[in-house]
Amino acid sequence: MLPLLRHARYVLSGNLVTGLAFGLFALFLFAAILGPALAPYNPLQSNAAMALKPPSAAHWFGTDQLGRDIFSRVLVATRLDLTIAFASVVLAFFLGALSGVAAGYFGGWTDRVVGRLADTIMAFPLFVLAMGIVAALGNEVINIVIATAIINFPLYARVARAEANVRRDAGFVEAARLSGNGEGRVLLGHILPNIMPIMMVQMSLTMGYAILNAAGLSFIGLGVRPPAAEWGIMVAEGANFIQSGEWWIALFPGLALMLAVFCFNLLGDGLRDIIDPRMRT
């Protein structure tokens, strides 16, 4: 553990972009954990007398059409958006990585079944498929997580299949077999850990995509329901006021959304450099 921590510190100190990404991630994580406690106003409390006020010392990001403090809403929305993204990515990873590793390692009918399932999902426009799933199941948070995990499944399955296919005849796998390990132990104890660096990069990239997907569903009315504080809902509400000059309603939640996606896109390379054993030689 200590060598890994020293290597992580070396990577973060030697790459400013990676350090910035991890700094942003820490900031978003802090906001997700403590945001509701730190919010200066109740994010759901309306105040008609303060409606559509521009940014000021009292309201850093201004107020919306109902007089709600936008800074408080953006802060509180961080927990919901990151929770949806994290849950969907973890679900997609377990489904896609395990099935993809099995397909690449065993081949045969397992490979054909997983491959055709991934091809079927990829045949649809992915956001349209997510819309259909949420519309059919109902726009609850759990259904948004399921829909996002399903459309991300082919990405994990294909990457895991390709990596397992390359490594199934590697020397360390043959050595594990000769040592008496069963196929399941070889698969989960030797092949899966060796493809984790590239899977971590994939998880980081799809975190950003999952946040965009959840916000997009909310923007068109199929995601989280108002009056919940969620970045996509806030951007959708603010879009109606841009032409009349109330730019701050959409700008600040949109900026938070952009920074979150930017953060996770940059985070992938740093995670690869930290986790990959070959980078520690």
DRENDO-1510 file (C-alpha; in Angstrom, 1 decimal, always signed):
<recs>
REC; n; res; u; v; w
REC; 1; MET; +0.0; +0.0; +0.0 .
REC; 2; LEU; +2.8; +2.5; +0.9 .
REC; 3; PRO; +4.6; +2.0; -2.5 .
REC; 4; LEU; +1.3; +2.6; -4.3 .
REC; 5; LEU; +0.7; +5.8; -2.3 .
REC; 6; ARG; +4.3; +7.0; -3.0 .
REC; 7; HIS; +3.8; +6.3; -6.7 .
REC; 8; ALA; +0.4; +8.2; -6.6 .
REC; 9; ARG; +2.1; +11.2; -5.0 .
REC; 10; TYR; +4.8; +11.0; -7.7 .
REC; 11; VAL; +2.3; +10.9; -10.5 .
REC; 12; LEU; +0.2; +13.8; -9.1 .
REC; 13; SER; +3.3; +16.0; -8.4 .
REC; 14; GLY; +4.8; +15.3; -11.8 .
REC; 15; ASN; +1.7; +16.0; -13.9 .
REC; 16; LEU; -0.1; +19.3; -13.3 .
REC; 17; VAL; -3.1; +18.2; -15.5 .
REC; 18; THR; -3.6; +15.0; -13.5 .
REC; 19; GLY; -3.2; +17.0; -10.2 .
REC; 20; LEU; -5.9; +19.4; -11.4 .
REC; 21; ALA; -8.2; +16.5; -12.3 .
REC; 22; PHE; -7.8; +15.0; -8.8 .
REC; 23; GLY; -8.2; +18.4; -7.2 .
REC; 24; LEU; -11.5; +18.9; -9.0 .
REC; 25; PHE; -12.6; +15.4; -8.1 .
REC; 26; ALA; -11.8; +16.0; -4.4 .
REC; 27; LEU; -13.9; +19.3; -4.7 .
REC; 28; PHE; -16.9; +17.5; -6.2 .
REC; 29; LEU; -16.6; +14.7; -3.6 .
REC; 30; PHE; -16.5; +17.2; -0.8 .
REC; 31; ALA; -19.6; +19.0; -2.3 .
REC; 32; ALA; -21.4; +15.7; -2.7 .
REC; 33; ILE; -20.7; +14.6; +0.9 .
REC; 34; LEU; -21.2; +17.9; +2.8 .
REC; 35; GLY; -23.1; +20.0; +0.2 .
REC; 36; PRO; -26.5; +19.8; +1.9 .
REC; 37; ALA; -25.0; +20.8; +5.2 .
REC; 38; LEU; -23.0; +23.7; +3.7 .
REC; 39; ALA; -25.8; +25.1; +1.5 .
REC; 40; PRO; -26.6; +28.6; +2.8 .
REC; 41; TYR; -30.3; +28.3; +1.9 .
REC; 42; ASN; -32.9; +25.6; +1.6 .
REC; 43; PRO; -32.6; +24.5; -2.1 .
REC; 44; LEU; -36.3; +23.9; -2.3 .
REC; 45; GLN; -37.6; +27.0; -0.5 .
REC; 46; SER; -39.1; +29.5; -2.8 .
REC; 47; ASN; -39.3; +33.3; -2.2 .
REC; 48; ALA; -41.3; +35.2; -4.8 .
REC; 49; ALA; -39.9; +38.6; -3.5 .
REC; 50; MET; -36.4; +37.4; -4.5 .
REC; 51; ALA; -37.2; +35.9; -7.9 .
REC; 52; LEU; -34.8; +36.4; -10.8 .
REC; 53; LYS; -32.2; +38.3; -8.8 .
REC; 54; PRO; -28.7; +38.4; -10.4 .
REC; 55; PRO; -25.6; +37.2; -8.6 .
REC; 56; SER; -24.8; +39.2; -5.4 .
REC; 57; ALA; -23.2; +39.0; -2.1 .
REC; 58; ALA; -26.3; +37.4; -0.6 .
REC; 59; HIS; -26.9; +35.0; -3.5 .
REC; 60; TRP; -23.6; +34.2; -5.2 .
REC; 61; PHE; -25.1; +32.5; -8.2 .
REC; 62; GLY; -28.3; +34.6; -8.2 .
REC; 63; THR; -31.9; +33.2; -7.8 .
REC; 64; ASP; -34.2; +31.5; -10.2 .
REC; 65; GLN; -37.8; +32.2; -11.2 .
REC; 66; LEU; -39.1; +31.0; -7.9 .
REC; 67; GLY; -36.6; +32.9; -5.8 .
REC; 68; ARG; -34.6; +29.8; -4.9 .
REC; 69; ASP; -30.9; +30.2; -4.3 .
REC; 70; ILE; -29.0; +28.8; -7.3 .
REC; 71; PHE; -25.7; +28.3; -5.4 .
REC; 72; SER; -27.5; +26.1; -2.9 .
REC; 73; ARG; -29.2; +24.1; -5.6 .
REC; 74; VAL; -26.0; +23.6; -7.6 .
REC; 75; LEU; -24.2; +22.5; -4.4 .
REC; 76; VAL; -26.9; +20.1; -3.3 .
REC; 77; ALA; -27.4; +18.7; -6.8 .
REC; 78; THR; -23.8; +17.4; -6.8 .
REC; 79; ARG; -24.7; +14.5; -4.5 .
REC; 80; LEU; -27.6; +13.4; -6.7 .
REC; 81; ASP; -25.8; +13.6; -10.0 .
REC; 82; LEU; -22.6; +11.9; -8.8 .
REC; 83; THR; -24.7; +9.2; -7.1 .
REC; 84; ILE; -26.5; +8.4; -10.3 .
REC; 85; ALA; -23.3; +8.4; -12.3 .
REC; 86; PHE; -21.3; +6.3; -9.8 .
REC; 87; ALA; -24.1; +3.7; -9.3 .
REC; 88; SER; -24.7; +3.3; -13.0 .
REC; 89; VAL; -20.9; +3.0; -13.8 .
REC; 90; VAL; -20.4; +0.4; -11.0 .
REC; 91; LEU; -23.4; -1.6; -12.3 .
REC; 92; ALA; -22.2; -1.4; -15.9 .
REC; 93; PHE; -18.7; -2.4; -14.8 .
REC; 94; PHE; -19.8; -5.6; -13.0 .
REC; 95; LEU; -22.2; -6.6; -15.8 .
REC; 96; GLY; -19.9; -5.6; -18.7 .
REC; 97; ALA; -16.5; -6.5; -17.3 .
REC; 98; LEU; -17.4; -9.9; -16.0 .
REC; 99; SER; -19.3; -11.0; -19.1 .
REC; 100; GLY; -16.6; -9.5; -21.4 .
REC; 101; VAL; -13.8; -11.3; -19.5 .
REC; 102; ALA; -15.7; -14.6; -19.7 .
REC; 103; ALA; -16.4; -14.1; -23.4 .
REC; 104; GLY; -12.7; -13.4; -24.2 .
REC; 105; TYR; -11.4; -16.2; -22.0 .
REC; 106; PHE; -13.8; -19.0; -22.8 .
REC; 107; GLY; -14.7; -18.0; -26.4 .
REC; 108; GLY; -17.3; -20.2; -28.1 .
REC; 109; TRP; -21.0; -19.7; -27.3 .
REC; 110; THR; -20.2; -17.4; -24.4 .
REC; 111; ASP; -18.4; -15.1; -26.8 .
REC; 112; ARG; -21.2; -15.2; -29.3 .
REC; 113; VAL; -23.9; -14.5; -26.7 .
REC; 114; VAL; -22.1; -11.6; -25.1 .
REC; 115; GLY; -21.1; -10.2; -28.5 .
REC; 116; ARG; -24.6; -10.3; -30.0 .
REC; 117; LEU; -26.0; -8.7; -26.8 .
REC; 118; ALA; -23.5; -5.9; -27.1 .
REC; 119; ASP; -24.2; -5.5; -30.8 .
REC; 120; THR; -27.9; -5.3; -30.2 .
REC; 121; ILE; -27.6; -2.5; -27.7 .
REC; 122; MET; -25.1; -0.6; -29.9 .
REC; 123; ALA; -27.5; -0.9; -32.8 .
REC; 124; PHE; -29.7; +1.7; -31.1 .
REC; 125; PRO; -28.8; +5.4; -30.7 .
REC; 126; LEU; -27.8; +5.1; -27.1 .
REC; 127; PHE; -29.5; +8.2; -25.7 .
REC; 128; VAL; -32.7; +7.3; -27.5 .
REC; 129; LEU; -32.4; +3.8; -26.0 .
REC; 130; ALA; -32.0; +5.4; -22.5 .
REC; 131; MET; -35.1; +7.5; -23.1 .
REC; 132; GLY; -37.1; +4.5; -24.1 .
REC; 133; ILE; -36.0; +2.5; -21.0 .
REC; 134; VAL; -36.8; +5.3; -18.6 .
REC; 135; ALA; -40.1; +6.1; -20.4 .
REC; 136; ALA; -41.1; +2.4; -20.0 .
REC; 137; LEU; -39.9; +1.9; -16.4 .
REC; 138; GLY; -40.8; +5.4; -15.1 .
REC; 139; ASN; -38.5; +8.4; -14.4 .
REC; 140; GLU; -37.2; +7.2; -11.0 .
REC; 141; VAL; -33.6; +7.5; -10.0 .
REC; 142; ILE; -33.2; +3.7; -9.9 .
REC; 143; ASN; -34.5; +3.5; -13.5 .
REC; 144; ILE; -32.1; +6.2; -14.7 .
REC; 145; VAL; -29.3; +4.2; -13.2 .
REC; 146; ILE; -30.4; +1.0; -14.9 .
REC; 147; ALA; -30.8; +2.8; -18.3 .
REC; 148; THR; -27.4; +4.4; -18.1 .
REC; 149; ALA; -25.8; +1.1; -17.1 .
REC; 150; ILE; -27.4; -0.7; -20.0 .
REC; 151; ILE; -26.2; +1.7; -22.6 .
REC; 152; ASN; -22.7; +1.6; -21.1 .
REC; 153; PHE; -22.6; -2.2; -21.0 .
REC; 154; PRO; -21.2; -2.7; -24.6 .
REC; 155; LEU; -18.2; -0.4; -23.8 .
REC; 156; TYR; -17.1; -2.5; -20.8 .
REC; 157; ALA; -17.9; -5.8; -22.4 .
REC; 158; ARG; -15.9; -5.1; -25.6 .
REC; 159; VAL; -12.9; -3.7; -23.8 .
REC; 160; ALA; -12.8; -6.6; -21.3 .
REC; 161; ARG; -13.3; -9.2; -24.0 .
REC; 162; ALA; -10.4; -7.8; -26.1 .
REC; 163; GLU; -8.1; -7.6; -23.1 .
REC; 164; ALA; -9.0; -11.1; -21.9 .
REC; 165; ASN; -8.6; -12.6; -25.3 .
REC; 166; VAL; -5.0; -11.3; -25.5 .
REC; 167; ARG; -4.1; -12.5; -22.1 .
REC; 168; ARG; -5.7; -16.0; -21.9 .
REC; 169; ASP; -2.7; -17.7; -23.3 .
REC; 170; ALA; -0.1; -15.5; -21.5 .
REC; 171; GLY; +2.7; -17.1; -19.5 .
REC; 172; PHE; +1.3; -16.0; -16.1 .
REC; 173; VAL; -2.1; -17.6; -17.0 .
REC; 174; GLU; -0.4; -20.9; -18.0 .
REC; 175; ALA; +1.6; -20.8; -14.8 .
REC; 176; ALA; -1.6; -20.3; -12.8 .
REC; 177; ARG; -3.2; -23.3; -14.5 .
REC; 178; LEU; -0.2; -25.5; -13.9 .
REC; 179; SER; -0.3; -24.5; -10.2 .
REC; 180; GLY; -3.7; -26.1; -10.0 .
REC; 181; ASN; -6.0; -23.1; -10.1 .
REC; 182; GLY; -9.4; -23.6; -11.6 .
REC; 183; GLU; -10.8; -21.6; -14.5 .
REC; 184; GLY; -12.8; -19.4; -12.3 .
REC; 185; ARG; -9.8; -18.5; -10.1 .
REC; 186; VAL; -7.6; -17.9; -13.1 .
REC; 187; LEU; -10.3; -15.7; -14.6 .
REC; 188; LEU; -11.1; -13.6; -11.5 .
REC; 189; GLY; -7.7; -13.8; -9.7 .
REC; 190; HIS; -5.3; -13.4; -12.6 .
REC; 191; ILE; -6.8; -12.0; -15.8 .
REC; 192; LEU; -9.3; -9.6; -14.3 .
REC; 193; PRO; -6.8; -7.8; -12.0 .
REC; 194; ASN; -4.4; -7.4; -15.0 .
REC; 195; ILE; -7.0; -5.6; -17.1 .
REC; 196; MET; -8.1; -3.3; -14.3 .
REC; 197; PRO; -5.9; -0.3; -15.3 .
REC; 198; ILE; -7.6; +0.0; -18.7 .
REC; 199; MET; -11.0; -0.7; -17.1 .
REC; 200; MET; -10.4; +2.1; -14.6 .
REC; 201; VAL; -9.8; +4.5; -17.4 .
REC; 202; GLN; -13.0; +3.3; -19.0 .
REC; 203; MET; -14.9; +3.8; -15.7 .
REC; 204; SER; -13.6; +7.4; -15.4 .
REC; 205; LEU; -14.6; +8.3; -19.0 .
REC; 206; THR; -18.1; +6.7; -18.6 .
REC; 207; MET; -18.6; +8.6; -15.3 .
REC; 208; GLY; -18.6; +11.8; -17.3 .
REC; 209; TYR; -20.9; +10.3; -19.9 .
REC; 210; ALA; -23.2; +9.0; -17.2 .
REC; 211; ILE; -23.5; +12.5; -15.7 .
REC; 212; LEU; -24.3; +13.9; -19.1 .
REC; 213; ASN; -26.8; +11.2; -19.8 .
REC; 214; ALA; -28.6; +11.8; -16.4 .
REC; 215; ALA; -28.6; +15.6; -17.0 .
REC; 216; GLY; -29.8; +15.1; -20.6 .
REC; 217; LEU; -32.8; +12.9; -19.5 .
REC; 218; SER; -33.7; +15.5; -16.9 .
REC; 219; PHE; -33.4; +18.3; -19.4 .
REC; 220; ILE; -36.0; +16.7; -21.7 .
REC; 221; GLY; -38.3; +15.8; -18.7 .
REC; 222; LEU; -37.5; +12.1; -18.5 .
REC; 223; GLY; -35.0; +12.2; -15.6 .
REC; 224; VAL; -35.3; +13.4; -12.0 .
REC; 225; ARG; -38.5; +15.2; -11.4 .
REC; 226; PRO; -38.8; +18.8; -10.3 .
REC; 227; PRO; -38.5; +20.4; -7.8 .
REC; 228; ALA; -35.5; +18.3; -7.0 .
REC; 229; ALA; -32.1; +20.0; -7.3 .
REC; 230; GLU; -30.4; +18.5; -10.4 .
REC; 231; TRP; -28.1; +20.1; -12.9 .
REC; 232; GLY; -30.1; +19.0; -16.0 .
REC; 233; ILE; -33.4; +20.3; -14.6 .
REC; 234; MET; -31.7; +23.6; -13.6 .
REC; 235; VAL; -30.3; +24.1; -17.1 .
REC; 236; ALA; -33.7; +23.3; -18.7 .
REC; 237; GLU; -35.4; +25.8; -16.4 .
REC; 238; GLY; -32.8; +28.5; -17.1 .
REC; 239; ALA; -33.0; +28.0; -20.9 .
REC; 240; ASN; -36.4; +29.6; -20.8 .
REC; 241; PHE; -34.9; +32.9; -19.4 .
REC; 242; ILE; -31.7; +33.3; -21.5 .
REC; 243; GLN; -33.4; +35.5; -24.1 .
REC; 244; SER; -34.9; +37.8; -21.4 .
REC; 245; GLY; -31.4; +38.3; -19.9 .
REC; 246; GLU; -31.4; +36.1; -16.8 .
REC; 247; TRP; -28.3; +34.2; -18.0 .
REC; 248; TRP; -27.2; +33.1; -14.5 .
REC; 249; ILE; -30.0; +30.5; -14.1 .
REC; 250; ALA; -28.6; +28.2; -16.7 .
REC; 251; LEU; -24.9; +29.3; -16.6 .
REC; 252; PHE; -23.9; +28.1; -13.2 .
REC; 253; PRO; -25.5; +24.6; -13.3 .
REC; 254; GLY; -24.2; +24.2; -16.8 .
REC; 255; LEU; -20.7; +25.2; -15.7 .
REC; 256; ALA; -20.8; +22.6; -12.8 .
REC; 257; LEU; -21.9; +20.0; -15.4 .
REC; 258; MET; -19.1; +20.9; -17.7 .
REC; 259; LEU; -16.4; +20.9; -14.9 .
REC; 260; ALA; -17.6; +17.5; -13.7 .
REC; 261; VAL; -17.3; +15.9; -17.2 .
REC; 262; PHE; -14.0; +17.6; -17.7 .
REC; 263; CYS; -12.7; +16.3; -14.4 .
REC; 264; PHE; -13.6; +12.7; -15.1 .
REC; 265; ASN; -12.2; +12.8; -18.6 .
REC; 266; LEU; -8.9; +13.9; -17.3 .
REC; 267; LEU; -9.0; +11.6; -14.3 .
REC; 268; GLY; -8.7; +8.5; -16.5 .
REC; 269; ASP; -5.1; +8.9; -17.5 .
REC; 270; GLY; -4.0; +9.6; -14.0 .
REC; 271; LEU; -5.8; +6.5; -12.6 .
REC; 272; ARG; -4.1; +4.4; -15.3 .
REC; 273; ASP; -0.7; +5.8; -14.4 .
REC; 274; ILE; -1.3; +5.1; -10.7 .
REC; 275; ILE; -2.8; +1.6; -10.9 .
REC; 276; ASP; -0.9; +0.0; -13.8 .
REC; 277; PRO; +2.0; -2.0; -12.4 .
REC; 278; ARG; +4.1; -1.3; -15.5 .
REC; 279; MET; +4.1; +2.4; -14.7 .
REC; 280; ARG; +5.8; +1.7; -11.3 .
REC; 281; THR; +8.9; +0.1; -12.7 .
</recs>
